[in-house]
């Protein structure tokens, strides 16, 4: 059989191992060429080399993988409600079962282990821990994370827990209008403090909120994510402030209730600004743009002030806040998590007061399978570099990076996702460029460990290193899993 012009004999299957539950996790490896003239070129250099302490991991989130939405006292979340409403999810699916990770977590830990990954970023479902959002905790809900943490520990995988990856308890939406109310920010901090008290014996790194900007913009602005609202500009600005405040209050609560030395930070998808041509003036302009275009999130979190330009632009719709709010929002963090997928803007310097202009994207600009996922691996160089330079951040984790792909299953049962490998190789090359320039990136979490429920795209956009058959829940490694495993292996300290 021919696979894109390569004979199948170019591929050798190396037997991996069979995990519990009979799941096959054979990895596919590229074999030797069958024949060919002797080359005079030296053998190609191996993949990018990262600092010895660099941490390699994978990432997921609770609602996208767990399933078991009605089990062990979990309360409903806004995503349960939203996904069940008609016409919200592209393929009409929901995450009632998703990857059934709630039951298959042991198998999933083995998938991580098979990659050689030493870290795992996951999120805790607030409605499992507090079914009503606040008030009485549900010990059975927390127990799931105790089991998961024990399993990770037994397999030498360091947990990085996100407190909020968008699954707000529905009760808080009903009672308070969700993030419209600052009482939700307070409830979030109470929940985060409770989790820190109970889990920080094993979880030494915690992220507060995943992608403040998306949950505000898509959840309340465009209505494409739960709770699916389109509020006024003034309300949106107030919600944004409450989310930033929720982050700051949670930082304080985790510090107050977690064991000494528990580390905490946000995981944000900053607006990535790339100098269109990297000369000194454009680099400066891209830095200015980064500060301006992230004003409502990272800039206020790291500078403790709303920028004048941000407030002027909001005008009469500017949020209400106090000086105390700003110092809460900018509570010191231990690291910055960055979700980096794509370039948001190519920037050129201008002579006006603003100092930068954003180049329009031509219609021909390439993208991956998902149309929003523009190809621009240099985002992975500039995003952490700008953050380190602008805000003197001392430790950065890339908390998400990856791509969806069509992932056809070949006749031999394998998924030859060479497009994902291309994307990943390019991103990692740029990330290595940044670490070798001294940008303090401490680790990388690939999104995602396995295919899962991709929000309003449903089950049809696949981001995993492992393919999931959503009928049988069977997990199978794609070729990219072998690529990632090999990258980790080559970077392991001898
Ligand atoms: C990010 C989300 C994550 C996943 C990826 C593809 O914005 O944080 O849950 O959906 O996109």
Boltz pocket constraint, residues with backbone or C-beta under 6 A from the ligand:
constraints:
  - pocket:
      binder: B
      contacts: [[A, 61], [A, 64], [A, 210], [A, 211], [A, 214], [A, 269], [A, 339], [A, 400], [A, 447], [A, 453], [A, 454], [A, 455], [A, 463]]
      max_distance: 6.0
